[in-house]
Amino acid sequence: QVQLVESGGGLVQPGGSLRLSCAASGSIFSVVYMGWYRQAPGKERELVAVFTSGGSTNYADSVKDRFTISRDNAKNTVYLQMNSLKPEDTAVYYCTAKSLATRTWAYWGQGTQDTVSS
């Protein structure tokens, strides 16, 4: 099993920044990629930013040029730097990890609430 623990969420004003962290533990060898999804009230969970093959990244169009995903392999940790935040970025942000065996986003963190409001 893989455990994912997020931190860094909170309340921020429009135009502000937040940095999320996600530490992975357990059967790390069974994970191939990590990334971030989010779910706003009344909406489906959507991709925010993920790592893909060869160290490449994939971002939602709505966050390109504002959000940056990064990682520290030595710490089994992935980060999401969120700048120029907008009220529509308000959501629960989930860290996720893709299974090496099934190639699905099989592991999820508990989620962290990020609220952008004045």
BALOBA-1460 file (C-alpha; in Angstrom, 3 decimals):
// residues 118
<rec num="1" residu="q" x="0.000" y="0.000" z="0.000"/>
<rec num="2" residu="v" x="0.968" y="3.602" z="-0.569"/>
<rec num="3" residu="q" x="0.090" y="6.394" z="1.821"/>
<rec num="4" residu="l" x="-0.124" y="9.993" z="0.625"/>
<rec num="5" residu="v" x="-0.265" y="12.891" z="3.064"/>
<rec num="6" residu="e" x="-0.952" y="16.414" z="1.831"/>
<rec num="7" residu="s" x="-0.175" y="19.662" z="3.612"/>
<rec num="8" residu="g" x="-0.094" y="23.379" z="2.887"/>
<rec num="9" residu="g" x="-3.692" y="24.234" z="2.057"/>
<rec num="10" residu="g" x="-5.651" y="27.106" z="3.528"/>
<rec num="11" residu="l" x="-7.339" y="30.421" z="2.918"/>
<rec num="12" residu="v" x="-5.771" y="33.007" z="0.617"/>
<rec num="13" residu="q" x="-6.897" y="36.197" z="-1.063"/>
<rec num="14" residu="p" x="-7.250" y="36.433" z="-4.839"/>
<rec num="15" residu="g" x="-3.867" y="36.980" z="-6.420"/>
<rec num="16" residu="g" x="-2.111" y="35.216" z="-3.585"/>
<rec num="17" residu="s" x="-0.058" y="32.034" z="-3.507"/>
<rec num="18" residu="l" x="-0.097" y="28.663" z="-1.808"/>
<rec num="19" residu="r" x="2.287" y="25.752" z="-1.874"/>
<rec num="20" residu="l" x="1.015" y="22.233" z="-1.387"/>
<rec num="21" residu="s" x="3.180" y="19.279" z="-0.417"/>
<rec num="22" residu="c" x="2.483" y="15.578" z="-0.642"/>
<rec num="23" residu="a" x="4.682" y="13.006" z="1.032"/>
<rec num="24" residu="a" x="4.447" y="9.397" z="-0.090"/>
<rec num="25" residu="s" x="5.293" y="6.424" z="2.093"/>
<rec num="26" residu="g" x="4.831" y="2.680" z="2.086"/>
<rec num="27" residu="s" x="5.284" y="0.672" z="-1.115"/>
<rec num="28" residu="i" x="6.902" y="3.480" z="-3.078"/>
<rec num="29" residu="f" x="8.336" y="1.000" z="-5.573"/>
<rec num="30" residu="s" x="4.786" y="0.352" z="-6.839"/>
<rec num="31" residu="v" x="4.299" y="3.987" z="-7.875"/>
<rec num="32" residu="v" x="5.303" y="5.310" z="-11.280"/>
<rec num="33" residu="y" x="4.028" y="8.914" z="-11.266"/>
<rec num="34" residu="m" x="2.509" y="11.406" z="-8.852"/>
<rec num="35" residu="g" x="0.351" y="14.445" z="-9.334"/>
<rec num="36" residu="w" x="-2.525" y="16.624" z="-8.232"/>
<rec num="37" residu="y" x="-6.253" y="16.660" z="-8.873"/>
<rec num="38" residu="r" x="-8.933" y="18.918" z="-7.402"/>
<rec num="39" residu="q" x="-12.655" y="18.866" z="-6.807"/>
<rec num="40" residu="a" x="-14.748" y="21.990" z="-6.434"/>
<rec num="41" residu="p" x="-18.198" y="21.922" z="-4.818"/>
<rec num="42" residu="g" x="-20.768" y="20.422" z="-7.156"/>
<rec num="43" residu="k" x="-18.152" y="19.500" z="-9.768"/>
<rec num="44" residu="e" x="-16.291" y="16.393" z="-10.776"/>
<rec num="45" residu="r" x="-12.713" y="15.769" z="-9.763"/>
<rec num="46" residu="e" x="-10.351" y="17.155" z="-12.385"/>
<rec num="47" residu="l" x="-6.666" y="16.951" z="-13.217"/>
<rec num="48" residu="v" x="-4.583" y="19.916" z="-12.102"/>
<rec num="49" residu="a" x="-0.984" y="18.893" z="-12.753"/>
<rec num="50" residu="v" x="0.734" y="15.523" z="-13.027"/>
<rec num="51" residu="f" x="4.051" y="14.042" z="-13.956"/>
<rec num="52" residu="t" x="4.104" y="11.777" z="-16.985"/>
<rec num="53" residu="s" x="6.648" y="9.630" z="-18.773"/>
<rec num="54" residu="g" x="10.184" y="10.860" z="-19.052"/>
<rec num="55" residu="g" x="9.701" y="13.439" z="-16.348"/>
<rec num="56" residu="s" x="7.305" y="15.482" z="-18.437"/>
<rec num="57" residu="t" x="4.346" y="17.319" z="-16.934"/>
<rec num="58" residu="n" x="0.733" y="17.805" z="-17.877"/>
<rec num="59" residu="y" x="-1.294" y="20.786" z="-16.677"/>
<rec num="60" residu="a" x="-4.941" y="21.733" z="-16.901"/>
<rec num="61" residu="d" x="-5.373" y="24.668" z="-19.274"/>
<rec num="62" residu="s" x="-6.942" y="26.688" z="-16.473"/>
<rec num="63" residu="v" x="-3.772" y="26.584" z="-14.362"/>
<rec num="64" residu="k" x="-1.020" y="26.791" z="-16.977"/>
<rec num="65" residu="d" x="1.458" y="29.608" z="-16.318"/>
<rec num="66" residu="r" x="0.125" y="29.948" z="-12.751"/>
<rec num="67" residu="f" x="0.766" y="26.554" z="-11.137"/>
<rec num="68" residu="t" x="3.997" y="24.561" z="-11.079"/>
<rec num="69" residu="i" x="4.411" y="20.934" z="-10.095"/>
<rec num="70" residu="s" x="7.781" y="19.767" z="-8.814"/>
<rec num="71" residu="r" x="9.206" y="16.862" z="-6.881"/>
<rec num="72" residu="d" x="11.977" y="15.781" z="-4.563"/>
<rec num="73" residu="n" x="12.653" y="12.122" z="-5.294"/>
<rec num="74" residu="a" x="14.906" y="11.756" z="-2.275"/>
<rec num="75" residu="k" x="12.000" y="12.729" z="-0.032"/>
<rec num="76" residu="n" x="9.291" y="10.949" z="-2.071"/>
<rec num="77" residu="t" x="7.496" y="14.279" z="-2.101"/>
<rec num="78" residu="v" x="5.659" y="16.206" z="-4.791"/>
<rec num="79" residu="y" x="4.803" y="19.883" z="-4.597"/>
<rec num="80" residu="l" x="2.293" y="22.200" z="-6.213"/>
<rec num="81" residu="q" x="3.182" y="25.885" z="-6.268"/>
<rec num="82" residu="m" x="0.039" y="27.898" z="-6.944"/>
<rec num="83" residu="n" x="0.393" y="31.568" z="-7.879"/>
<rec num="84" residu="s" x="-2.065" y="34.246" z="-8.988"/>
<rec num="85" residu="l" x="-4.867" y="32.316" z="-7.347"/>
<rec num="86" residu="k" x="-8.439" y="32.974" z="-8.391"/>
<rec num="87" residu="p" x="-11.731" y="32.285" z="-6.597"/>
<rec num="88" residu="e" x="-12.412" y="29.540" z="-9.141"/>
<rec num="89" residu="d" x="-9.342" y="27.705" z="-7.850"/>
<rec num="90" residu="t" x="-11.231" y="27.038" z="-4.625"/>
<rec num="91" residu="a" x="-11.445" y="23.267" z="-4.209"/>
<rec num="92" residu="v" x="-10.246" y="20.274" z="-2.281"/>
<rec num="93" residu="y" x="-6.862" y="19.369" z="-3.719"/>
<rec num="94" residu="y" x="-5.878" y="15.714" z="-3.796"/>
<rec num="95" residu="c" x="-2.475" y="14.196" z="-4.200"/>
<rec num="96" residu="t" x="-2.491" y="11.047" z="-6.294"/>
<rec num="97" residu="a" x="-0.067" y="8.361" z="-7.366"/>
<rec num="98" residu="k" x="-0.224" y="6.140" z="-10.426"/>
<rec num="99" residu="s" x="0.208" y="2.421" z="-9.921"/>
<rec num="100" residu="l" x="3.079" y="0.812" z="-11.799"/>
<rec num="101" residu="a" x="1.030" y="-2.378" z="-12.181"/>
<rec num="102" residu="t" x="-2.331" y="-1.014" z="-13.309"/>
<rec num="103" residu="r" x="-1.261" y="2.353" z="-14.758"/>
<rec num="104" residu="t" x="-4.226" y="3.962" z="-13.023"/>
<rec num="105" residu="w" x="-4.326" y="6.709" z="-10.406"/>
<rec num="106" residu="a" x="-4.812" y="4.106" z="-7.718"/>
<rec num="107" residu="y" x="-3.658" y="5.950" z="-4.614"/>
<rec num="108" residu="w" x="-5.163" y="9.136" z="-3.173"/>
<rec num="109" residu="g" x="-4.477" y="11.410" z="-0.259"/>
<rec num="110" residu="q" x="-7.139" y="12.666" z="2.088"/>
<rec num="111" residu="g" x="-7.331" y="16.041" z="0.368"/>
<rec num="112" residu="t" x="-6.614" y="19.555" z="1.521"/>
<rec num="113" residu="q" x="-9.072" y="22.440" z="1.282"/>
<rec num="114" residu="d" x="-7.862" y="25.531" z="-0.530"/>
<rec num="115" residu="t" x="-10.121" y="28.566" z="-0.466"/>
<rec num="116" residu="v" x="-9.477" y="31.700" z="-2.490"/>
<rec num="117" residu="s" x="-11.615" y="34.527" z="-1.198"/>
<rec num="118" residu="s" x="-11.391" y="38.156" z="-0.196"/>
